[in-house]
Structure formats: structure tokens, C-alpha cells
Amino acid sequence: MPGKEGHCSGDDMPSIPKEPIDQFVTGPMSAEAVNAASIALKDAD
């Protein structure tokens, strides 16, 4: 059975340098914090 439509394997995703991630993520993140970070990154694009 082929993979689900819209599924991203990650092979086509750009790599993210570790330094910016370390600046944003300083410990365990709640679902709300992950959502806020992803929105901020999308808005910055």
C-alpha cells in the first residue's frame, strides 16, 4: 500500500542549523509552546 497522500518523508525538508534551535528551545516544550514557535517561524518566512 502506498504512503498516505500529503505525507512528508523529511527528505525534501530543509535542514535547520542547531544554533537557532538552541536559542528557542531551552527545555521541555508544551504543545502550546511548540505551536507558538512554529507560528513564529512560519511568520518569519
C-alpha positions, 0 to 999 in steps of 0.5 A: 500500500502506498504512503498516505497522500500529503505525507512528508518523508523529511527528505525534501525538508530543509535542514535547520542549523542547531544554533537557532534551535538552541536559542528557542528551545531551552527545555521541555516544550508544551504543545502550546509552546511548540505551536507558538514557535512554529507560528513564529517561524512560519511568520518569519518566512 
